Amino acid sequence: MFENKGRTELNQLGEFGLIKHLTKDIKIHHHSTVKGVGDDAAVIDLGDAYQLISTDMLVEGSHFDLMYTPLKHLGYKAVVANVSDITAMNGKATHIVVSIAMSSKFSLEAIEELYIGLMAACEAYQIDLVGGDTTSISKGLVVNITVFGQVSKSKIAYRNGVKEGDLLVVSGDLGAAYLGLHILEREKRIYLEKPDFQPDLEGNDYIIQRQLKPEARIDIVALLEQLDIQPTAMIDISDGLASEMHHLSDASQVGFTLYEDKLPIDPIAYQRAIDFGLDPTVAMLNGGEDYELLFTISQTDYEKIKGTMEISIIGHAVAMQEGIHMISKSNIKHKLSAQGWKSF
Amino acid sequence: MFENKGRTELNQLGEFGLIKHLTKDIKIHHHSTVKGVGDDAAVIDLGDAYQLISTDMLVEGSHFDLMYTPLKHLGYKAVVANVSDITAMNGKATHIVVSIAMSSKFSLEAIEELYIGLMAACEAYQIDLVGGDTTSISKGLVVNITVFGQVSKSKIAYRNGVKEGDLLVVSGDLGAAYLGLHILEREKRIYLEKPDFQPDLEGNDYIIQRQLKPEARIDIVALLEQLDIQPTAMIDISDGLASEMHHLSDASQVGFTLYEDKLPIDPIAYQRAIDFGLDPTVAMLNGGEDYELLFTISQTDYEKIKGTMEISIIGHAVAMQEGIHMISKSNIKHKLSAQGWKSF
């Protein structure tokens, strides 16, 4: 009974294009709304501080595969992905609400496992689970989390604050979560062919953990505060370094020059990329779900940060018209495309 | 690869039992958390006022049928259902975030319709849509909304404040949304048998609107303020009057006596119940989705409220051990069971 006027397929726009299209006509009614759609989190003025809000929906088949994702880990990771969005605003997550839709294939014991993971993450990040909704769905599992947090007004980091000349910095290492996913997918294929086989995950603990049980870098926010560094912009790496650089570029109207030899990778992740016949640099640029922080700082803060473990200076911001490039190890300049994760 | 230790089916607990079971071990880390799971909304202390947070997931096939639900109406109703939860705390909704998972059967134009409905409700209720997530799912449509709002500390109404002797009051009329659903289901069955038939919805505008485009009773919150009445407890009627009375009873440790002849019903809804061979009283007690407010007030406020249009005094609170009963039109006392909507 509902009519269809013309038909444009969703995958013609991609995830980010779709969001931009749908939200272009939003009207704001409240003075307290500082930032709506378009950053890692929405920003509401509470008077003394800013409140940060973000929401994230995980769908079985699109975002996770229960063949190799224990429900406990799924619950933990769902919280981490949300906490990471608050962290990316230089803030601290405080509360979540959780909605779960599940089919009758899930038993109470299975959902308890999911909750154990949710609560373990709440404990690890000192977050209060204050509400939720549970409902049925004909097929699969859907988990939606909305996270709330706070940040002091002088500390907030948006995507749009990058200035030409700022240093581009990343925490931890890149690409490991993506390579962990490759290992799990390989073991799944073998298992489906030979159900009596034992998965061979030896020596891959770190990269599998990066995929199944990532952490949000709240320690980096604390470190920046301790070093008295205010990032000029920040974003978390959920879709891949290249994609996040494009988000910073779009929001701040700057370009970037990135140095391949500065990109941080774990040695095992490097080796597994080679084993799989993948370019380790591609894994670092396009592999998502590392939940590391990508941020920019003023060059005047260089002395404060140089030599700090846990972070790498990987490039710098340039004029918008110069675009986004990577200088390769062999000193060749490559234009860098977004390659953002396409959900559709 | 994940193991199953025993199996309890989800439908053994029911929706409310499941939530109670899963959330019983939640630990609270923040002093600002005034109320977590267990009321219409979570309550966070912002210093000057309380923030209210609620979340709601709507799943195609479980909560709506796109055969007779225009996507525009679905978007509108999704916002209203959430606003109603904030209203039920005597508060005012201010912001929402929206997550949508949709299969490839949906075109961009279809999702635009959904957004038109979301934004129309945001306009009607002066709410800012400040964030969201859009993603793919193999089948169907899932919409999750998290709403937040505020209430002054002296005005908040929980479920647990009912005192013996308080008057039980309901806004508007009951059962119409449920009867509207019956009409739509009937027309769907006829349509599936004879696809060239024209649906006959004449004379049923009000009850169909109650199902497809309900409103949240923000006017009642304003009215109570104007009359200088502080409700001792409040809840919205999403699952049915009987179910909500049991929630108030559980939270406040009181019983209720309800008078059948005081229950408000729209004349057309009454007639349609008779046409369908349903007891109109059962439709009022068990039919959900009216989104009216059910609240209790002190008897000393009776003079302020009597004669007010738009509300009906339908009973009063009694001692817990007296239980929940309805005095029928023929003056017989019936024990009232919950009959809450079972999602599983």
HADDOCK unambig.tbl for C-alpha pairs under 7 A between the chains (distance, minus, plus):
assign (segid A and resid 1 and name CA) (segid B and resid 67 and name CA) 5.75 0.50 0.50
assign (segid A and resid 1 and name CA) (segid B and resid 68 and name CA) 5.83 0.50 0.50
assign (segid A and resid 2 and name CA) (segid B and resid 70 and name CA) 5.66 0.50 0.50
assign (segid A and resid 7 and name CA) (segid B and resid 107 and name CA) 5.64 0.50 0.50
assign (segid A and resid 7 and name CA) (segid B and resid 108 and name CA) 6.86 0.50 0.50
assign (segid A and resid 7 and name CA) (segid B and resid 109 and name CA) 6.28 0.50 0.50
assign (segid A and resid 8 and name CA) (segid B and resid 107 and name CA) 5.45 0.50 0.50
assign (segid A and resid 8 and name CA) (segid B and resid 108 and name CA) 5.27 0.50 0.50
assign (segid A and resid 8 and name CA) (segid B and resid 109 and name CA) 6.62 0.50 0.50
assign (segid A and resid 9 and name CA) (segid B and resid 107 and name CA) 5.06 0.50 0.50
assign (segid A and resid 9 and name CA) (segid B and resid 108 and name CA) 5.96 0.50 0.50
assign (segid A and resid 10 and name CA) (segid B and resid 107 and name CA) 5.78 0.50 0.50
assign (segid A and resid 10 and name CA) (segid B and resid 108 and name CA) 5.36 0.50 0.50
assign (segid A and resid 22 and name CA) (segid B and resid 112 and name CA) 6.64 0.50 0.50
assign (segid A and resid 22 and name CA) (segid B and resid 115 and name CA) 6.94 0.50 0.50
assign (segid A and resid 28 and name CA) (segid B and resid 128 and name CA) 5.35 0.50 0.50
assign (segid A and resid 29 and name CA) (segid B and resid 126 and name CA) 6.01 0.50 0.50
assign (segid A and resid 29 and name CA) (segid B and resid 127 and name CA) 6.54 0.50 0.50
assign (segid A and resid 29 and name CA) (segid B and resid 128 and name CA) 6.06 0.50 0.50
assign (segid A and resid 30 and name CA) (segid B and resid 128 and name CA) 6.94 0.50 0.50
assign (segid A and resid 36 and name CA) (segid B and resid 130 and name CA) 3.93 0.50 0.50
assign (segid A and resid 36 and name CA) (segid B and resid 131 and name CA) 5.92 0.50 0.50
assign (segid A and resid 37 and name CA) (segid B and resid 130 and name CA) 5.20 0.50 0.50
assign (segid A and resid 37 and name CA) (segid B and resid 131 and name CA) 4.61 0.50 0.50
assign (segid A and resid 42 and name CA) (segid B and resid 130 and name CA) 5.80 0.50 0.50
assign (segid A and resid 42 and name CA) (segid B and resid 131 and name CA) 6.12 0.50 0.50
assign (segid A and resid 54 and name CA) (segid B and resid 131 and name CA) 6.68 0.50 0.50
assign (segid A and resid 55 and name CA) (segid B and resid 97 and name CA) 6.85 0.50 0.50
assign (segid A and resid 55 and name CA) (segid B and resid 132 and name CA) 5.88 0.50 0.50
assign (segid A and resid 55 and name CA) (segid B and resid 133 and name CA) 6.50 0.50 0.50
assign (segid A and resid 56 and name CA) (segid B and resid 99 and name CA) 6.93 0.50 0.50
assign (segid A and resid 56 and name CA) (segid B and resid 133 and name CA) 5.74 0.50 0.50
assign (segid A and resid 57 and name CA) (segid B and resid 99 and name CA) 6.30 0.50 0.50
assign (segid A and resid 57 and name CA) (segid B and resid 133 and name CA) 6.49 0.50 0.50
assign (segid A and resid 59 and name CA) (segid B and resid 137 and name CA) 6.38 0.50 0.50
assign (segid A and resid 62 and name CA) (segid B and resid 136 and name CA) 6.49 0.50 0.50
assign (segid A and resid 62 and name CA) (segid B and resid 137 and name CA) 6.36 0.50 0.50
assign (segid A and resid 67 and name CA) (segid B and resid 1 and name CA) 5.75 0.50 0.50
assign (segid A and resid 68 and name CA) (segid B and resid 1 and name CA) 5.86 0.50 0.50
assign (segid A and resid 70 and name CA) (segid B and resid 2 and name CA) 5.65 0.50 0.50
assign (segid A and resid 97 and name CA) (segid B and resid 55 and name CA) 6.85 0.50 0.50
assign (segid A and resid 99 and name CA) (segid B and resid 56 and name CA) 6.93 0.50 0.50
assign (segid A and resid 99 and name CA) (segid B and resid 57 and name CA) 6.30 0.50 0.50
assign (segid A and resid 107 and name CA) (segid B and resid 7 and name CA) 5.62 0.50 0.50
assign (segid A and resid 107 and name CA) (segid B and resid 8 and name CA) 5.45 0.50 0.50
assign (segid A and resid 107 and name CA) (segid B and resid 9 and name CA) 5.05 0.50 0.50
assign (segid A and resid 107 and name CA) (segid B and resid 10 and name CA) 5.78 0.50 0.50
assign (segid A and resid 108 and name CA) (segid B and resid 7 and name CA) 6.84 0.50 0.50
assign (segid A and resid 108 and name CA) (segid B and resid 8 and name CA) 5.27 0.50 0.50
assign (segid A and resid 108 and name CA) (segid B and resid 9 and name CA) 5.95 0.50 0.50
assign (segid A and resid 108 and name CA) (segid B and resid 10 and name CA) 5.35 0.50 0.50
assign (segid A and resid 109 and name CA) (segid B and resid 7 and name CA) 6.28 0.50 0.50
assign (segid A and resid 109 and name CA) (segid B and resid 8 and name CA) 6.63 0.50 0.50
assign (segid A and resid 112 and name CA) (segid B and resid 22 and name CA) 6.65 0.50 0.50
assign (segid A and resid 115 and name CA) (segid B and resid 22 and name CA) 6.95 0.50 0.50
assign (segid A and resid 126 and name CA) (segid B and resid 29 and name CA) 6.01 0.50 0.50
assign (segid A and resid 127 and name CA) (segid B and resid 29 and name CA) 6.53 0.50 0.50
assign (segid A and resid 128 and name CA) (segid B and resid 28 and name CA) 5.36 0.50 0.50
assign (segid A and resid 128 and name CA) (segid B and resid 29 and name CA) 6.06 0.50 0.50
assign (segid A and resid 128 and name CA) (segid B and resid 30 and name CA) 6.95 0.50 0.50
assign (segid A and resid 130 and name CA) (segid B and resid 36 and name CA) 3.95 0.50 0.50
assign (segid A and resid 130 and name CA) (segid B and resid 37 and name CA) 5.22 0.50 0.50
assign (segid A and resid 130 and name CA) (segid B and resid 42 and name CA) 5.80 0.50 0.50
assign (segid A and resid 131 and name CA) (segid B and resid 36 and name CA) 5.92 0.50 0.50
assign (segid A and resid 131 and name CA) (segid B and resid 37 and name CA) 4.62 0.50 0.50
assign (segid A and resid 131 and name CA) (segid B and resid 42 and name CA) 6.12 0.50 0.50
assign (segid A and resid 131 and name CA) (segid B and resid 54 and name CA) 6.68 0.50 0.50
assign (segid A and resid 132 and name CA) (segid B and resid 55 and name CA) 5.89 0.50 0.50
assign (segid A and resid 133 and name CA) (segid B and resid 55 and name CA) 6.49 0.50 0.50
assign (segid A and resid 133 and name CA) (segid B and resid 56 and name CA) 5.73 0.50 0.50
assign (segid A and resid 133 and name CA) (segid B and resid 57 and name CA) 6.50 0.50 0.50
assign (segid A and resid 135 and name CA) (segid B and resid 343 and name CA) 6.14 0.50 0.50
assign (segid A and resid 136 and name CA) (segid B and resid 62 and name CA) 6.49 0.50 0.50
assign (segid A and resid 136 and name CA) (segid B and resid 343 and name CA) 6.28 0.50 0.50
assign (segid A and resid 136 and name CA) (segid B and resid 344 and name CA) 6.06 0.50 0.50
assign (segid A and resid 137 and name CA) (segid B and resid 59 and name CA) 6.37 0.50 0.50
assign (segid A and resid 137 and name CA) (segid B and resid 62 and name CA) 6.36 0.50 0.50
assign (segid A and resid 146 and name CA) (segid B and resid 146 and name CA) 6.87 0.50 0.50
assign (segid A and resid 343 and name CA) (segid B and resid 135 and name CA) 6.13 0.50 0.50
assign (segid A and resid 343 and name CA) (segid B and resid 136 and name CA) 6.28 0.50 0.50
assign (segid A and resid 344 and name CA) (segid B and resid 136 and name CA) 6.00 0.50 0.50
